[in-house]
Amino acid sequence: MPRTPEQQEYHKQYMYEYRWSEKGYKNHMIDKWKRRGLVETDQYTFEELFEAYACCSECENCGVEFAPAGAVRCSHSKCLDHNHETGVFRDILCHSCNIKRRGIDP
């Protein structure tokens, strides 16, 4: 049964609020990493990786402070760098360092 316009608006608002809640943001990020081919190893779980990602405030390569979550993508946006062939996590980098590494490593 299709939703009424009021139900659609309520659902849209609910999903927006959930998406930016701590639990919603965590689930969104982990789902995104899985879709991009990142894999868990015996060194870390997705839960541990998210905690490290959430607590990291600067690029592990150049030391620049990350742009706030939800900001428009820029050179200082936070990225989870991983090997695209194996899916194994490498570092938490700024967008700029992540792009530079893309040309060097797979």
N, C-alpha and C positions, 0 to 999 in steps of 0.2 A: 504494500500500500504506500503510495507516494506521500511525502511529508507536505504539510501545509507551509505556506511562506513563513508563518510564525515559528514553526518547528525547525525549518531550515535555518532561520536566523539564530534561534537558540543554539542549535547544533554548531553552527559556524562560530559563535561566540565561545561556546564551551571548548571546542577544539583549539581555538586560538589561546585561551587561557591555559588549557592543559599543555599545549606545545611549549609554552614559556615557563611552566612550572618546573621544578627541579627534576621530578620523575619524568615528565614529558620530554624535556630537553635531553635527558640521559638516554631514554628509549629512542628518540629521533636520531641522535648521533650514532648510537650503536647500530641501528638499522642501516644508516647511511654508510658506515664503514663496512658492514657486511655486503651491501650491494656493490661496493667498490672493490671487493675482493680481498679485504683484510681478513686474516685468519688468526684464531687463538693458537698459542703454543704453550708448552709447559712453563715458559718464562712469565707469561701473563694471561689473564682472562680479560674479556671485554670490560668487566666491572672494574678491574684494577687499572686497565688502560684508561677508562673514562675518568677515574679518580685522578690519575696523573695528568690527564689532559685538562681537567677542570682546575687543578691547582697550579698549573704552569702559567706563569705570567710573562715570560719572555722567551724569545727564540733560542733554542739550544745551539744554534750555529753562530748567529751574529749578535745575539743579546738584545735585540730591539724589543721594546715593550709591545705586546699584542694589542690590537684594536679591540674594543669591547665586543662581547658576543652580541649578535644581532645587527651589528653595524654593516654598512655596505661594504662588499668585498674590496679590500685595498691591499697594498703591498705588505701591510702589517697584520693582515688577518691570520688567525691561527690555523695551521694545517697539520694533519697527522700524516707524516711521510712514511711510505711503505714501499717495499720492493714489489713492482707490478707483476713480476714473473712468479714469485713464491707467495706473495701476500703477507709477508712478515713485516711487522712494524719496525721502523728504524728510529725516528726522532719526531719531536714536536717542533715544527719550524714555522717561520713566518711565510706567507705566500711567496714572497720574493725569493727566499732561499730554496723553497720547495721547487719553484720553477727552474732555478739555476741547476739544482741537482738532477732534475728530470733529464737534462741533456747529457749528463755524465753517467748516471746509474740507471738500470732498468726500472 
